Every structure is written in structure tokens, then in C-alpha cells.
């Protein structure tokens, strides 16, 4: 059984290509990285990679994570500037016993030393948006209603599983701010014996619930990917409401070793892709095939 699943419509084309790679015997890691880099390289997607969302100083700082489900090794970069494909750096860091999570200049130096391509990640479009926000003295919204992370989970013919994530983070974020995306257990988690999961939404909330690890832990205890996503998210949002907070903006995806998949969301609709086909999750726990027209305007 092979399978590849990813967040949002933005990864659909890359997932279709990655699924074809898996059919031809590619590894889960190669397929997942291919799907993520397709999003990182496309300036049409404002929240990931080239043309990503600038921070308050006008810098596009990138975060990415990668985990190998066979070895439980992981890699990640955060607050990295100028790395064309931060997910490739995260993958190269995976397998190290130490120094597997690198930030800022350390991540950038690692990328350069390992021959990864560097580029100015700013585009005229993203900088125009930043300049407008500065001119209007716009503050970052306290109530976050969007998502910004591409997350991919892959299963290959050998039963190997990986998770991979990438983002530019919140628009106008404080310099140095890091969300859940590069952090194992929060933005992603993968154990080939039980499954893989990843999260997208407000990182500060996702980190509070360690939602990716919690989802895989539920699968370890026998839950299906769909039930695990539902239970992890509903339990956390119940805790938030108990603290007097609303549910927030969070979506989860999960994949099991037998190829079953699931998703859950607090949003009115959360589009995601499986093997290049489009699906949608809703806040009532439903998951169904979807058409482009149904989710027009939702990335």
C-alpha cells in the first residue's frame, strides 16, 4: 500500500506527482520532499517558501521539519533566511544524534555547507504587502483565522513512513518567532509502526496540545486516523473552552501504516489532498471527497 496526504489545495499538484513517484518505487522521503518543495518554489502560495509572509522587519524567515518513522530521527530548521528549500535542509539534518534542529545563521550555514541552493525569498508581491502593512501601522491580528503550513505524510511500498512540513509563519510576526511547524510532536510526528500526523493553524495553540504526537499516540492505542484526529482535536478544544477560550484555528491530518487516512478541523471547511485527489473536512468531524468549486477561495 502506498499513500501520500497533504494539507490544503496548494499541495495538490505536487502530491499527484509524488504519488506517481511512489508508484514507481520512490521512497516516502523522496516523495514527501518533492511535494513540499513544489509548494516552497511557487510564489503563488503566500505562506510558504519563495514569496512567503514577511515578519515585522520585512524578512522572510522560514521554518521546516522532517521525521523518519523507521528511526524516529528528525531534523528541522527555524528562523532561516535565504534557504530556497528549507525542507531539504530539515531532511539532511534528520539522522543526526545531536544538532538536528538548527536556527537562524546556524541553519543557513548548514545549508550552504551542504550545497543547498540559496536565494532571496522576497518577491515584489510579498514586499508590497509588507510595505502596505507598515504604512497602515497594521498590528498582527490577535484572533488568527488563517493557516500557513504545508504538511505532507507519506507511506511507500516498503512500509516506510515520513512526515515533512514547511512554512513562513505568521505575517508580520515578531522577528525570531517560531511556531509549531519545525517542532516534533507539535507540527509533525511519525512512527512507522503506528502512523504519522501533522498540524496546521496557530502554532502557539498547536504547541500547547502537542497535537501531532497526541494523534499518533491515539493511533498507537488502536484508533483509526480519522478517530485519532477527531479525538485529539476535540479534547484540546474542550480544554481551551474550559479556560474560557474559543476553539481557535487548527486542522490535523493523519495516516496509518495500512494507508488509511483522516483529518479534523475547527474551520468551516479544511481542504486537503490524498494521492492528488481533493478532500474536505468540516468541524462536525466529516471527511468527504471535494470538488474545486466547493472550496473556491480556500487555499
C-alpha positions as CSV (number, residue, x, y, z in Angstrom):
1,X,0.0,0.0,0.0
2,X,1.3,3.5,-0.9
3,X,-0.3,6.8,0.2
4,X,0.6,10.4,0.4
5,X,-1.5,13.1,2.1
6,X,-1.0,16.8,2.4
7,X,-2.7,20.0,3.7
8,X,-4.5,22.5,1.5
9,X,-5.1,22.7,-2.2
10,X,-1.7,24.2,-2.6
11,X,0.0,20.8,-2.4
12,X,-2.4,19.0,-4.7
13,X,-0.3,19.1,-7.9
14,X,2.9,18.2,-6.0
15,X,1.1,15.3,-4.3
16,X,-0.1,13.9,-7.6
17,X,3.5,13.9,-8.9
18,X,4.7,12.4,-5.6
19,X,2.1,9.7,-5.8
20,X,3.3,8.7,-9.3
21,X,6.8,8.6,-7.8
22,X,5.7,6.2,-5.1
23,X,4.0,4.0,-7.7
24,X,7.4,3.8,-9.5
25,X,9.1,2.7,-6.3
26,X,10.3,6.0,-4.8
27,X,10.9,6.3,-1.1
28,X,8.5,8.0,1.2
29,X,11.1,10.6,1.9
30,X,11.8,11.5,-1.7
31,X,8.1,11.7,-2.4
32,X,7.3,13.9,0.6
33,X,10.2,16.3,-0.1
34,X,9.2,16.6,-3.7
35,X,5.6,17.5,-2.8
36,X,6.8,20.1,-0.2
37,X,9.4,21.7,-2.5
38,X,6.8,22.2,-5.2
39,X,4.9,24.5,-2.8
40,X,8.1,26.1,-1.5
41,X,9.2,27.1,-5.0
42,X,5.8,28.6,-6.1
43,X,5.4,32.3,-5.3
44,X,1.6,32.0,-5.8
45,X,1.4,30.4,-2.3
46,X,1.9,33.3,0.0
47,X,2.6,31.4,3.2
48,X,5.4,29.0,2.3
49,X,8.8,29.4,0.8
50,X,9.6,31.8,-2.1
51,X,7.4,34.9,-1.7
52,X,6.3,33.9,1.8
53,X,4.9,36.1,4.5
54,X,7.4,38.7,5.8
55,X,8.0,39.3,9.5
56,X,7.6,42.8,11.1
57,X,11.1,43.8,9.8
58,X,10.3,42.7,6.2
59,X,12.3,39.5,6.3
60,X,11.0,36.1,5.1
61,X,12.1,33.7,7.8
62,X,11.3,30.1,7.2
63,X,10.7,27.0,9.3
64,X,10.6,23.3,8.3
65,X,10.6,19.9,9.9
66,X,11.1,16.3,8.8
67,X,10.8,13.0,10.6
68,X,11.7,9.4,9.6
69,X,9.2,7.0,11.1
70,X,11.5,4.0,11.0
71,X,14.3,5.5,13.1
72,X,12.3,8.2,14.9
73,X,15.1,10.6,13.9
74,X,14.2,14.1,12.9
75,X,15.5,17.4,11.6
76,X,14.3,20.9,11.5
77,X,15.3,24.5,10.7
78,X,13.7,27.6,12.1
79,X,14.0,31.4,11.5
80,X,16.1,30.6,8.5
81,X,16.6,33.2,5.8
82,X,17.5,32.6,2.2
83,X,17.3,28.8,2.0
84,X,15.4,28.0,-1.2
85,X,14.0,24.7,0.1
86,X,14.1,24.6,3.9
87,X,12.5,21.1,3.9
88,X,15.7,19.8,2.2
89,X,17.8,21.2,5.0
90,X,15.5,19.6,7.5
91,X,15.8,16.2,5.8
92,X,19.6,16.4,5.7
93,X,19.6,17.1,9.5
94,X,17.4,14.1,10.1
95,X,19.6,11.2,11.3
96,X,22.0,13.3,13.5
97,X,22.2,12.3,17.1
98,X,22.8,15.9,18.1
99,X,22.4,19.3,16.4
100,X,19.4,18.1,14.4
101,X,17.4,21.3,15.0
102,X,19.2,24.5,13.8
103,X,18.0,28.1,13.9
104,X,18.9,31.3,12.1
105,X,22.5,31.6,11.0
106,X,23.3,28.1,12.1
107,X,20.7,26.7,9.7
108,X,21.8,29.0,6.9
109,X,25.4,28.0,7.3
110,X,24.4,24.3,7.3
111,X,22.5,24.7,4.1
112,X,25.5,26.5,2.4
113,X,28.0,23.9,3.6
114,X,25.8,21.1,2.3
115,X,25.4,22.6,-1.2
116,X,21.7,23.6,-0.9
117,X,20.6,26.4,-3.2
118,X,20.2,29.8,-1.6
119,X,18.1,32.7,-2.9
120,X,16.4,35.9,-1.8
121,X,13.0,34.6,-0.8
122,X,11.3,38.0,-1.1
123,X,9.2,38.8,-4.1
124,X,7.7,42.2,-5.2
125,X,4.3,40.9,-4.2
126,X,5.1,39.9,-0.7
127,X,7.1,43.1,-0.1
128,X,4.3,45.3,-1.4
129,X,2.0,43.6,1.1
130,X,4.6,44.2,3.9
131,X,5.0,47.9,3.0
132,X,1.3,48.4,3.0
133,X,1.0,46.9,6.4
134,X,3.8,49.1,7.7
135,X,2.2,52.2,6.2
136,X,-1.1,51.4,7.8
137,X,0.7,50.6,11.1
138,X,-1.1,47.3,11.0
139,X,-0.8,45.1,14.0
140,X,-0.9,41.3,13.7
141,X,-4.4,40.1,14.4
142,X,-5.0,38.8,17.9
143,X,-7.6,36.4,16.5
144,X,-5.9,34.2,14.0
145,X,-8.2,32.9,11.3
146,X,-5.9,31.5,8.6
147,X,-3.5,28.7,8.1
148,X,0.0,28.9,6.7
149,X,1.7,25.4,6.7
150,X,2.2,22.8,4.1
151,X,2.3,19.4,5.7
152,X,2.9,16.1,3.9
153,X,2.7,12.5,5.2
154,X,3.9,9.6,3.0
155,X,3.9,5.8,3.0
156,X,5.9,3.9,0.4
157,X,5.9,0.3,-0.9
158,X,8.3,-0.9,1.8
159,X,6.1,0.4,4.6
160,X,8.4,3.3,5.4
161,X,6.7,6.5,6.6
162,X,7.8,10.1,6.9
163,X,6.4,13.5,7.7
164,X,7.5,16.8,6.3
165,X,6.4,20.4,7.0
166,X,7.3,23.9,5.8
167,X,6.1,27.5,6.4
168,X,7.0,31.2,6.5
169,X,4.9,31.6,9.7
170,X,2.6,34.4,10.6
171,X,2.5,37.6,8.6
172,X,4.2,40.5,10.5
173,X,5.4,38.1,13.2
174,X,7.9,39.2,15.8
175,X,11.4,38.7,14.5
176,X,12.6,35.3,15.7
177,X,9.1,34.0,16.4
178,X,8.8,30.2,15.9
179,X,5.6,28.3,15.7
180,X,4.8,24.6,15.7
181,X,6.0,23.7,12.2
182,X,9.6,22.7,12.9
183,X,8.9,21.2,16.3
184,X,8.4,17.4,16.6
185,X,5.3,16.4,18.4
186,X,3.6,19.7,17.7
187,X,3.8,20.4,14.0
188,X,4.5,16.8,13.0
189,X,5.3,13.3,14.2
190,X,5.9,10.0,12.6
191,X,6.3,6.4,13.8
192,X,6.1,3.8,11.1
193,X,4.7,1.2,13.5
194,X,1.6,3.3,14.2
195,X,1.3,6.2,11.9
196,X,2.1,9.8,11.1
197,X,0.3,13.1,11.8
198,X,0.8,16.8,11.2
199,X,-0.9,20.1,12.1
200,X,-1.7,23.4,10.6
201,X,-3.0,26.5,12.2
202,X,-2.0,28.8,15.0
203,X,1.3,27.3,16.2
204,X,1.0,28.8,19.7
205,X,-2.1,26.7,20.2
206,X,-0.9,23.6,18.5
207,X,2.2,23.5,20.7
208,X,0.1,23.7,23.8
209,X,-1.6,20.4,22.9
210,X,1.4,18.6,21.2
211,X,-1.3,17.7,18.8
212,X,0.7,15.6,16.2
213,X,2.2,13.4,18.9
214,X,-1.2,13.1,20.6
215,X,-2.8,12.0,17.3
216,X,-0.1,9.3,16.7
217,X,-0.4,8.2,20.4
218,X,-4.1,7.6,19.9
219,X,-3.4,5.5,16.8
220,X,-0.9,3.5,18.8
221,X,-3.7,2.7,21.2
222,X,-5.8,1.5,18.3
223,X,-7.7,4.5,17.0
224,X,-8.1,4.9,13.3
225,X,-6.5,8.0,11.7
226,X,-9.9,9.7,11.4
227,X,-10.9,9.0,15.0
228,X,-7.5,9.9,16.3
229,X,-7.6,13.3,14.6
230,X,-11.2,13.9,15.9
231,X,-10.3,12.9,19.5
232,X,-7.0,14.8,19.7
233,X,-8.6,18.0,18.4
234,X,-11.9,17.8,20.4
235,X,-10.1,17.0,23.6
236,X,-7.8,20.0,23.1
237,X,-10.5,22.4,22.1
238,X,-12.5,21.3,25.2
239,X,-9.6,22.2,27.3
240,X,-9.4,25.6,25.7
241,X,-13.0,26.2,26.3
242,X,-12.6,25.2,29.9
243,X,-10.0,28.0,30.1
244,X,-12.5,30.5,28.7
245,X,-11.0,30.5,25.2
246,X,-12.6,29.7,21.8
247,X,-11.6,26.6,19.7
248,X,-9.2,28.6,17.6
249,X,-8.0,27.7,14.1
250,X,-6.5,24.3,13.9
251,X,-6.5,21.4,11.4
252,X,-5.0,17.9,11.6
253,X,-4.1,15.2,9.1
254,X,-3.1,11.6,9.9
255,X,-2.0,8.5,8.0
256,X,-1.7,4.9,9.3
257,X,0.6,2.1,8.1
258,X,-2.2,0.4,6.2
259,X,-2.9,3.5,4.2
260,X,-6.0,4.7,6.0
261,X,-6.1,8.5,6.5
262,X,-8.1,11.1,8.4
263,X,-8.4,14.8,9.2
264,X,-10.2,17.1,11.6
265,X,-10.6,20.8,11.8
266,X,-12.1,23.7,13.7
267,X,-12.7,25.6,10.4
268,X,-15.9,25.7,8.4
269,X,-14.0,23.7,5.7
270,X,-10.5,22.4,5.6
271,X,-9.3,21.2,2.1
272,X,-6.6,18.5,1.9
273,X,-5.3,16.2,-0.7
274,X,-4.8,12.4,-0.8
275,X,-2.7,11.0,-3.7
276,X,-3.6,14.1,-5.6
277,X,-7.4,13.9,-5.1
278,X,-9.1,16.6,-3.2
279,X,-10.9,16.1,0.1
280,X,-12.6,18.3,2.7
281,X,-13.0,18.1,6.4
282,X,-15.6,20.0,8.5
283,X,-15.9,20.9,12.2
284,X,-18.6,18.3,12.7
285,X,-16.0,15.5,12.1
286,X,-17.0,14.8,8.5
287,X,-14.5,14.0,5.7
288,X,-15.5,13.7,2.1
289,X,-14.2,14.0,-1.4
290,X,-14.5,17.6,-2.7
291,X,-14.5,19.5,-5.9
292,X,-12.6,22.7,-6.6
293,X,-15.8,24.7,-6.9
294,X,-16.8,23.7,-3.4
295,X,-13.8,25.3,-1.7
296,X,-13.1,28.2,-4.0
297,X,-11.0,30.8,-2.2
298,X,-9.7,28.4,0.4
299,X,-6.0,27.7,-0.1
